[in-house]
Amino acid sequence: MTIAWRSNQPKWVQIAAVIKDRIRNGTYEVDEPVASEHLIVQEFGVSRPTARKVLIRLREEGVVYAVRGLGTFARSPKEWEAPTD
């Protein structure tokens, strides 16, 4: 998934969706580190506050968890995806 710079959808929402997709497809394995603020800034060309907002929102949604001094880690999609009925 790429970022649409002229989209009405905020950049942080688009980047969060990319990270969720990477967790689903195994690019980021469960309990392994996901992209840091620094890497998000580099990869997507956004500001550090935008990168921070991505990680904060993903933590709030239960997609990732943070360990102080170690980084941000992926949770299993089973923990944060709504069941489909």
N, CA, C and O atoms as a Tinker XYZ file with bonds, in Angstrom:
   340  protein
     1  N      0.845000   -1.170000    0.000000    73     2
     2  CA     0.000000    0.000000    0.000000    64     1     3
     3  C      0.892000    1.237000    0.000000    63     2     4     5
     4  O      1.871000    1.299000    0.744000    81     3
     5  N      0.564000    2.196000   -0.813000    73     3     6
     6  CA     1.322000    3.430000   -0.859000    64     5     7
     7  C      0.509000    4.562000   -0.269000    63     6     8     9
     8  O     -0.709000    4.465000   -0.117000    81     7
     9  N      1.199000    5.628000    0.057000    73     7    10
    10  CA     0.551000    6.797000    0.649000    64     9    11
    11  C      0.098000    7.728000   -0.470000    63    10    12    13
    12  O      0.880000    8.083000   -1.352000    81    11
    13  N     -1.162000    8.115000   -0.425000    73    11    14
    14  CA    -1.722000    9.048000   -1.414000    64    13    15
    15  C     -1.620000   10.451000   -0.828000    63    14    16    17
    16  O     -2.397000   10.827000    0.050000    81    15
    17  N     -0.668000   11.208000   -1.314000    73    15    18
    18  CA    -0.393000   12.526000   -0.745000    64    17    19
    19  C     -1.538000   13.509000   -0.948000    63    18    20    21
    20  O     -1.665000   14.461000   -0.178000    81    19
    21  N     -2.365000   13.309000   -1.949000    73    19    22
    22  CA    -3.477000   14.229000   -2.204000    64    21    23
    23  C     -4.808000   13.666000   -1.734000    63    22    24    25
    24  O     -5.864000   14.150000   -2.140000    81    23
    25  N     -4.767000   12.678000   -0.907000    73    23    26
    26  CA    -5.966000   12.035000   -0.387000    64    25    27
    27  C     -6.601000   12.887000    0.709000    63    26    28    29
    28  O     -5.928000   13.671000    1.378000    81    27
    29  N     -7.908000   12.716000    0.878000    73    27    30
    30  CA    -8.607000   13.370000    1.989000    64    29    31
    31  C     -8.322000   12.656000    3.305000    63    30    32    33
    32  O     -8.557000   13.204000    4.381000    81    31
    33  N     -7.818000   11.436000    3.212000    73    31    34
    34  CA    -7.510000   10.657000    4.408000    64    33    35
    35  C     -6.158000   11.119000    4.968000    63    34    36    37
    36  O     -5.188000   11.206000    4.215000    81    35
    37  N     -6.072000   11.415000    6.263000    73    35    38
    38  CA    -4.809000   11.874000    6.851000    64    37    39
    39  C     -3.673000   10.879000    6.610000    63    38    40    41
    40  O     -3.895000    9.670000    6.533000    81    39
    41  N     -2.472000   11.401000    6.494000    73    39    42
    42  CA    -1.295000   10.553000    6.244000    64    41    43
    43  C     -1.107000    9.527000    7.350000    63    42    44    45
    44  O     -0.759000    8.378000    7.079000    81    43
    45  N     -1.335000    9.937000    8.605000    73    43    46
    46  CA    -1.107000    9.004000    9.709000    64    45    47
    47  C     -2.067000    7.826000    9.641000    63    46    48    49
    48  O     -1.709000    6.716000   10.036000    81    47
    49  N     -3.283000    8.048000    9.145000    73    47    50
    50  CA    -4.256000    6.961000    8.999000    64    49    51
    51  C     -3.776000    5.992000    7.920000    63    50    52    53
    52  O     -3.871000    4.776000    8.085000    81    51
    53  N     -3.268000    6.527000    6.833000    73    51    54
    54  CA    -2.773000    5.686000    5.740000    64    53    55
    55  C     -1.557000    4.867000    6.180000    63    54    56    57
    56  O     -1.450000    3.684000    5.857000    81    55
    57  N     -0.641000    5.504000    6.921000    73    55    58
    58  CA     0.557000    4.793000    7.395000    64    57    59
    59  C      0.172000    3.712000    8.408000    63    58    60    61
    60  O      0.726000    2.613000    8.382000    81    59
    61  N     -0.762000    4.017000    9.287000    73    59    62
    62  CA    -1.232000    3.011000   10.246000    64    61    63
    63  C     -1.808000    1.804000    9.511000    63    62    64    65
    64  O     -1.603000    0.665000    9.928000    81    63
    65  N     -2.530000    2.052000    8.417000    73    63    66
    66  CA    -3.097000    0.953000    7.627000    64    65    67
    67  C     -1.986000    0.105000    7.010000    63    66    68    69
    68  O     -2.104000   -1.118000    6.941000    81    67
    69  N     -0.917000    0.747000    6.565000    73    67    70
    70  CA     0.226000    0.010000    5.998000    64    69    71
    71  C      0.833000   -0.895000    7.068000    63    70    72    73
    72  O      1.123000   -2.062000    6.803000    81    71
    73  N      1.024000   -0.369000    8.258000    73    71    74
    74  CA     1.620000   -1.164000    9.336000    64    73    75
    75  C      0.704000   -2.319000    9.727000    63    74    76    77
    76  O      1.180000   -3.427000    9.974000    81    75
    77  N     -0.605000   -2.074000    9.785000    73    75    78
    78  CA    -1.552000   -3.162000   10.069000    64    77    79
    79  C     -1.445000   -4.254000    9.006000    63    78    80    81
    80  O     -1.427000   -5.441000    9.333000    81    79
    81  N     -1.373000   -3.855000    7.739000    73    79    82
    82  CA    -1.234000   -4.838000    6.658000    64    81    83
    83  C      0.060000   -5.635000    6.805000    63    82    84    85
    84  O      0.082000   -6.842000    6.566000    81    83
    85  N      1.124000   -4.964000    7.195000    73    83    86
    86  CA     2.408000   -5.654000    7.372000    64    85    87
    87  C      2.351000   -6.651000    8.522000    63    86    88    89
    88  O      2.997000   -7.698000    8.466000    81    87
    89  N      1.591000   -6.339000    9.553000    73    87    90
    90  CA     1.430000   -7.302000   10.655000    64    89    91
    91  C      0.605000   -8.494000   10.162000    63    90    92    93
    92  O      0.944000   -9.645000   10.436000    81    91
    93  N     -0.475000   -8.211000    9.436000    73    91    94
    94  CA    -1.330000   -9.292000    8.916000    64    93    95
    95  C     -0.564000  -10.234000    7.990000    63    94    96    97
    96  O     -0.746000  -11.450000    8.054000    81    95
    97  N      0.296000   -9.675000    7.124000    73    95    98
    98  CA     0.970000  -10.525000    6.138000    64    97    99
    99  C      2.295000  -11.098000    6.639000    63    98   100   101
   100  O      2.985000  -11.804000    5.903000    81    99
   101  N      2.651000  -10.795000    7.888000    73    99   102
   102  CA     3.838000  -11.397000    8.482000    64   101   103
   103  C      5.126000  -10.623000    8.278000    63   102   104   105
   104  O      6.183000  -11.081000    8.712000    81   103
   105  N      5.077000   -9.467000    7.635000    73   103   106
   106  CA     6.284000   -8.649000    7.509000    64   105   107
   107  C      6.792000   -8.284000    8.895000    63   106   108   109
   108  O      7.990000   -8.356000    9.168000    81   107
   109  N      5.858000   -7.887000    9.778000    73   107   110
   110  CA     6.163000   -7.690000   11.191000    64   109   111
   111  C      5.523000   -8.863000   11.921000    63   110   112   113
   112  O      4.299000   -8.983000   11.966000    81   111
   113  N      6.346000   -9.714000   12.485000    73   111   114
   114  CA     5.821000  -10.879000   13.184000    64   113   115
   115  C      5.351000  -10.498000   14.583000    63   114   116   117
   116  O      5.809000   -9.513000   15.162000    81   115
   117  N      4.438000  -11.290000   15.109000    73   115   118
   118  CA     3.886000  -11.061000   16.445000    64   117   119
   119  C      5.020000  -11.056000   17.471000    63   118   120   121
   120  O      5.909000  -11.907000   17.445000    81   119
   121  N      4.964000  -10.079000   18.372000    73   119   122
   122  CA     5.953000   -9.878000   19.429000    64   121   123
   123  C      7.331000   -9.485000   18.912000    63   122   124   125
   124  O      8.315000   -9.563000   19.648000    81   123
   125  N      7.408000   -9.065000   17.663000    73   123   126
   126  CA     8.645000   -8.541000   17.085000    64   125   127
   127  C      8.480000   -7.047000   16.858000    63   126   128   129
   128  O      7.354000   -6.570000   16.719000    81   127
   129  N      9.587000   -6.291000   16.817000    73   127   130
   130  CA     9.485000   -4.841000   16.656000    64   129   131
   131  C      8.865000   -4.428000   15.319000    63   130   132   133
   132  O      9.082000   -5.061000   14.286000    81   131
   133  N      8.089000   -3.348000   15.376000    73   131   134
   134  CA     7.578000   -2.713000   14.161000    64   133   135
   135  C      8.421000   -1.466000   13.916000    63   134   136   137
   136  O      9.327000   -1.166000   14.694000    81   135
   137  N      8.133000   -0.750000   12.856000    73   135   138
   138  CA     8.896000    0.444000   12.509000    64   137   139
   139  C      8.882000    1.463000   13.648000    63   138   140   141
   140  O      7.848000    1.711000   14.269000    81   139
   141  N     10.030000    2.035000   13.902000    73   139   142
   142  CA    10.151000    3.081000   14.907000    64   141   143
   143  C      9.718000    4.423000   14.312000    63   142   144   145
   144  O      9.507000    4.528000   13.104000    81   143
   145  N      9.587000    5.437000   15.153000    73   143   146
   146  CA     9.279000    6.783000   14.645000    64   145   147
   147  C     10.280000    7.174000   13.572000    63   146   148   149
   148  O      9.908000    7.662000   12.504000    81   147
   149  N     11.542000    6.956000   13.866000    73   147   150
   150  CA    12.607000    7.333000   12.931000    64   149   151
   151  C     12.442000    6.636000   11.580000    63   150   152   153
   152  O     12.569000    7.272000   10.533000    81   151
   153  N     12.163000    5.351000   11.601000    73   151   154
   154  CA    11.991000    4.610000   10.348000    64   153   155
   155  C     10.746000    5.049000    9.584000    63   154   156   157
   156  O     10.758000    5.096000    8.353000    81   155
   157  N      9.673000    5.371000   10.304000    73   155   158
   158  CA     8.456000    5.869000    9.647000    64   157   159
   159  C      8.740000    7.199000    8.965000    63   158   160   161
   160  O      8.303000    7.432000    7.838000    81   159
   161  N      9.476000    8.074000    9.654000    73   159   162
   162  CA     9.855000    9.363000    9.059000    64   161   163
   163  C     10.649000    9.130000    7.777000    63   162   164   165
   164  O     10.370000    9.749000    6.750000    81   163
   165  N     11.625000    8.250000    7.836000    73   163   166
   166  CA    12.466000    7.980000    6.666000    64   165   167
   167  C     11.684000    7.341000    5.521000    63   166   168   169
   168  O     11.778000    7.787000    4.378000    81   167
   169  N     10.921000    6.307000    5.825000    73   167   170
   170  CA    10.228000    5.564000    4.774000    64   169   171
   171  C      9.116000    6.360000    4.107000    63   170   172   173
   172  O      8.967000    6.319000    2.886000    81   171
   173  N      8.340000    7.079000    4.897000    73   171   174
   174  CA     7.152000    7.735000    4.357000    64   173   175
   175  C      7.318000    9.235000    4.133000    63   174   176   177
   176  O      6.436000    9.880000    3.565000    81   175
   177  N      8.436000    9.788000    4.575000    73   175   178
   178  CA     8.698000   11.201000    4.354000    64   177   179
   179  C      7.755000   12.123000    5.102000    63   178   180   181
   180  O      7.369000   13.174000    4.591000    81   179
   181  N      7.385000   11.733000    6.309000    73   179   182
   182  CA     6.484000   12.544000    7.129000    64   181   183
   183  C      7.274000   13.120000    8.301000    63   182   184   185
   184  O      8.428000   12.751000    8.522000    81   183
   185  N      6.653000   14.016000    9.041000    73   183   186
   186  CA     7.304000   14.616000   10.200000    64   185   187
   187  C      7.300000   13.641000   11.379000    63   186   188   189
   188  O      6.555000   12.662000   11.402000    81   187
   189  N      8.147000   13.941000   12.344000    73   187   190
   190  CA     8.207000   13.080000   13.531000    64   189   191
   191  C      6.898000   13.096000   14.321000    63   190   192   193
   192  O      6.478000   12.045000   14.805000    81   191
   193  N      6.233000   14.253000   14.471000    73   191   194
   194  CA     4.928000   14.221000   15.159000    64   193   195
   195  C      3.903000   13.327000   14.442000    63   194   196   197
   196  O      3.078000   12.687000   15.094000    81   195
   197  N      3.953000   13.284000   13.126000    73   195   198
   198  CA     3.043000   12.405000   12.381000    64   197   199
   199  C      3.373000   10.947000   12.671000    63   198   200   201
   200  O      2.477000   10.135000   12.905000    81   199
   201  N      4.666000   10.616000   12.653000    73   199   202
   202  CA     5.094000    9.247000   12.950000    64   201   203
   203  C      4.690000    8.857000   14.368000    63   202   204   205
   204  O      4.253000    7.731000   14.609000    81   203
   205  N      4.838000    9.790000   15.302000    73   203   206
   206  CA     4.461000    9.531000   16.695000    64   205   207
   207  C      2.963000    9.260000   16.785000    63   206   208   209
   208  O      2.530000    8.364000   17.510000    81   207
   209  N      2.171000   10.040000   16.044000    73   207   210
   210  CA     0.720000    9.867000   16.067000    64   209   211
   211  C      0.331000    8.479000   15.547000    63   210   212   213
   212  O     -0.595000    7.856000   16.067000    81   211
   213  N      1.034000    8.001000   14.528000    73   211   214
   214  CA     0.779000    6.656000   13.999000    64   213   215
   215  C      0.945000    5.624000   15.106000    63   214   216   217
   216  O      0.060000    4.798000   15.330000    81   215
   217  N      2.073000    5.672000   15.793000    73   215   218
   218  CA     2.353000    4.668000   16.818000    64   217   219
   219  C      1.423000    4.800000   18.021000    63   218   220   221
   220  O      1.015000    3.796000   18.606000    81   219
   221  N      1.091000    6.023000   18.385000    73   219   222
   222  CA     0.146000    6.220000   19.495000    64   221   223
   223  C     -1.209000    5.619000   19.150000    63   222   224   225
   224  O     -1.805000    4.907000   19.959000    81   223
   225  N     -1.689000    5.909000   17.953000    73   223   226
   226  CA    -3.002000    5.396000   17.545000    64   225   227
   227  C     -2.995000    3.867000   17.467000    63   226   228   229
   228  O     -3.955000    3.220000   17.886000    81   227
   229  N     -1.925000    3.294000   16.937000    73   227   230
   230  CA    -1.842000    1.834000   16.864000    64   229   231
   231  C     -1.839000    1.215000   18.265000    63   230   232   233
   232  O     -2.424000    0.153000   18.476000    81   231
   233  N     -1.182000    1.877000   19.221000    73   231   234
   234  CA    -1.217000    1.385000   20.613000    64   233   235
   235  C     -2.630000    1.485000   21.166000    63   234   236   237
   236  O     -3.110000    0.554000   21.813000    81   235
   237  N     -3.300000    2.605000   20.918000    73   235   238
   238  CA    -4.671000    2.788000   21.416000    64   237   239
   239  C     -5.619000    1.738000   20.842000    63   238   240   241
   240  O     -6.552000    1.307000   21.519000    81   239
   241  N     -5.386000    1.329000   19.605000    73   239   242
   242  CA    -6.232000    0.328000   18.960000    64   241   243
   243  C     -5.843000   -1.098000   19.347000    63   242   244   245
   244  O     -6.538000   -2.046000   18.982000    81   243
   245  N     -4.747000   -1.261000   20.078000    73   243   246
   246  CA    -4.306000   -2.584000   20.502000    64   245   247
   247  C     -3.561000   -3.355000   19.435000    63   246   248   249
   248  O     -3.378000   -4.566000   19.558000    81   247
   249  N     -3.128000   -2.672000   18.391000    73   247   250
   250  CA    -2.416000   -3.323000   17.285000    64   249   251
   251  C     -0.968000   -3.596000   17.679000    63   250   252   253
   252  O     -0.386000   -4.603000   17.276000    81   251
   253  N     -0.394000   -2.694000   18.466000    73   251   254
   254  CA     0.988000   -2.827000   18.924000    64   253   255
   255  C      1.038000   -2.531000   20.415000    63   254   256   257
   256  O      0.080000   -2.018000   20.992000    81   255
   257  N      2.159000   -2.859000   21.025000    73   255   258
   258  CA     2.396000   -2.487000   22.413000    64   257   259
   259  C      3.827000   -1.977000   22.525000    63   258   260   261
   260  O      4.706000   -2.389000   21.768000    81   259
   261  N      4.046000   -1.084000   23.468000    73   259   262
   262  CA     5.356000   -0.482000   23.654000    64   261   263
   263  C      6.010000   -1.004000   24.921000    63   262   264   265
   264  O      5.352000   -1.223000   25.938000    81   263
   265  N      7.317000   -1.199000   24.837000    73   263   266
   266  CA     8.121000   -1.565000   26.000000    64   265   267
   267  C      9.173000   -0.471000   26.140000    63   266   268   269
   268  O     10.034000   -0.298000   25.277000    81   267
   269  N      9.085000    0.251000   27.231000    73   267   270
   270  CA     9.988000    1.381000   27.432000    64   269   271
   271  C     11.447000    0.950000   27.293000    63   270   272   273
   272  O     11.890000   -0.009000   27.925000    81   271
   273  N     12.170000    1.668000   26.467000    73   271   274
   274  CA    13.583000    1.401000   26.257000    64   273   275
   275  C     13.864000    0.329000   25.222000    63   274   276   277
   276  O     15.016000    0.130000   24.835000    81   275
   277  N     12.818000   -0.372000   24.763000    73   275   278
   278  CA    13.027000   -1.440000   23.784000    64   277   279
   279  C     12.360000   -1.165000   22.439000    63   278   280   281
   280  O     12.912000   -1.509000   21.393000    81   279
   281  N     11.190000   -0.554000   22.457000    73   279   282
   282  CA    10.511000   -0.260000   21.197000    64   281   283
   283  C      9.043000   -0.621000   21.210000    63   282   284   285
   284  O      8.428000   -0.833000   22.255000    81   283
   285  N      8.509000   -0.682000   20.002000    73   283   286
   286  CA     7.093000   -0.978000   19.797000    64   285   287
   287  C      6.988000   -2.311000   19.073000    63   286   288   289
   288  O      7.698000   -2.554000   18.097000    81   287
   289  N      6.098000   -3.175000   19.553000    73   287   290
   290  CA     6.029000   -4.547000   19.071000    64   289   291
   291  C      4.629000   -4.891000   18.574000    63   290   292   293
   292  O      3.636000   -4.345000   19.054000    81   291
   293  N      4.564000   -5.798000   17.610000    73   291   294
   294  CA     3.295000   -6.205000   17.005000    64   293   295
   295  C      2.525000   -7.161000   17.910000    63   294   296   297
   296  O      3.102000   -8.027000   18.567000    81   295
   297  N      1.220000   -6.979000   17.925000    73   295   298
   298  CA     0.317000   -7.932000   18.569000    64   297   299
   299  C     -0.290000   -8.807000   17.473000    63   298   300   301
   300  O     -0.272000   -8.449000   16.295000    81   299
   301  N     -0.812000   -9.923000   17.865000    73   299   302
   302  CA    -1.478000  -10.806000   16.919000    64   301   303
   303  C     -2.743000  -10.140000   16.380000    63   302   304   305
   304  O     -3.494000   -9.541000   17.150000    81   303
   305  N     -2.996000  -10.234000   15.064000    73   303   306
   306  CA    -4.229000   -9.676000   14.519000    64   305   307
   307  C     -5.475000  -10.226000   15.215000    63   306   308   309
   308  O     -6.501000   -9.548000   15.262000    81   307
   309  N     -5.398000  -11.433000   15.751000    73   307   310
   310  CA    -6.541000  -12.016000   16.469000    64   309   311
   311  C     -6.917000  -11.174000   17.680000    63   310   312   313
   312  O     -8.066000  -11.192000   18.123000    81   311
   313  N     -5.943000  -10.431000   18.219000    73   311   314
   314  CA    -6.188000   -9.611000   19.405000    64   313   315
   315  C     -6.860000   -8.286000   19.080000    63   314   316   317
   316  O     -7.508000   -7.699000   19.947000    81   315
   317  N     -6.720000   -7.798000   17.844000    73   315   318
   318  CA    -7.240000   -6.462000   17.529000    64   317   319
   319  C     -8.203000   -6.398000   16.363000    63   318   320   321
   320  O     -8.825000   -5.357000   16.152000    81   319
   321  N     -8.349000   -7.449000   15.609000    73   319   322
   322  CA    -9.318000   -7.419000   14.521000    64   321   323
   323  C    -10.679000   -7.872000   15.025000    63   322   324   325
   324  O    -10.789000   -8.819000   15.805000    81   323
   325  N    -11.695000   -7.188000   14.572000    73   323   326
   326  CA   -13.057000   -7.563000   14.944000    64   325   327
   327  C    -13.412000   -8.874000   14.261000    63   326   328   329
   328  O    -13.085000   -9.070000   13.091000    81   327
   329  N    -14.071000   -9.765000   14.972000    73   327   330
   330  CA   -14.482000  -11.011000   14.319000    64   329   331
   331  C    -15.492000  -10.727000   13.205000    63   330   332   333
   332  O    -16.360000   -9.863000   13.334000    81   331
   333  N    -15.357000  -11.465000   12.128000    73   331   334
   334  CA   -16.286000  -11.301000   11.010000    64   333   335
   335  C    -17.372000  -12.352000   11.102000    63   334   336   337
   336  O    -17.086000  -13.550000   11.100000    81   335
   337  N    -18.601000  -11.915000   11.183000    73   335   338
   338  CA   -19.739000  -12.848000   11.292000    64   337   339
   339  C    -20.465000  -12.924000    9.975000    63   338   340
   340  O    -21.450000  -13.652000    9.854000    81   339
